[in-house]
């Protein structure tokens, strides 16, 4: 049931504050602001590394997770798309654990990667939405994302719930490994707890602007997304979302890679969507934005209040989100990205919930 929404995708975008709050309550205590104990099958304290594998949007959530595990838990993360991971013959050792991320829990390549790690004797964690799935059944520890059924082929709420779970797990890992203090843990959990309310506000505030901007975006054939740090996987997720449902060609790049190739494409026919919260990478990303502007590129700037105040560049549009703590910015910044793709597809009249050639669950290689 779509309720009063036109598509499941739209419904699922607007459900995010509620489902994320539900997901978080499974992993953190909203009163004591501590993380809850993690399934003992994954002993973060003794681990030397984490091998992460997934496909599509689930892979991109894992890529954000890599930044968090490395930063908060000082835990090295090896991550790859499952279709490569399973054939790479990478050296694995038993002091690593393996983590698989899958909304459906049935993705063929992800399952094959899981079995490969199981053979190698690694403990297996699964971040899944469907708890009765094959991937959940074959894991030693299941970390549910509790997003509720996701019907739209383009993943939205599963992505942000995966992020919420990964953020919580990385704090738990940091606590177990003694790499974050009790005070830092409390602060990070407080930040997570604020997220549902902030997401609701953002969804309401930006909707009209996203709809208007989507009309402009629908006139282009190519779009480039740029970001640094955790905004880099978000840039790739933005591009994936746009190409899946609007069929506009889009690429996501690390902003620092601009000069190593994609800058050759910049002209007035390829808008560049820059995802840049006012974090420690902001100035660097702005200098990449200047390079785009100097070559006549049109910029759609997704930033926060501080970022908007700090940049004087002329843009095609500037989307201003509230200033938020660094750990929640990937979830908050997902919202304009999802809405922009959604409204562009609606405007172009594509089949938003069931885009051509795609299946919700990819159970063959
Ligand atoms: O069910 P899974 O999370 O394992 O699915 C992985 C991908 O097939 C999926 O995320 C796909 O990329 C989505 N259509 C993205 O919106």
Boltz pocket constraint, residues with backbone or C-beta under 6 A from the ligand:
constraints:
  - pocket:
      binder: B
      contacts: [[A, 55], [A, 56], [A, 57], [A, 58], [A, 59], [A, 101], [A, 102], [A, 103], [A, 104], [A, 105], [A, 106], [A, 107], [A, 110], [A, 153], [A, 154], [A, 155], [A, 156], [A, 240], [A, 241], [A, 244], [A, 358], [A, 359], [A, 360], [A, 361], [A, 362]]
      max_distance: 6.0
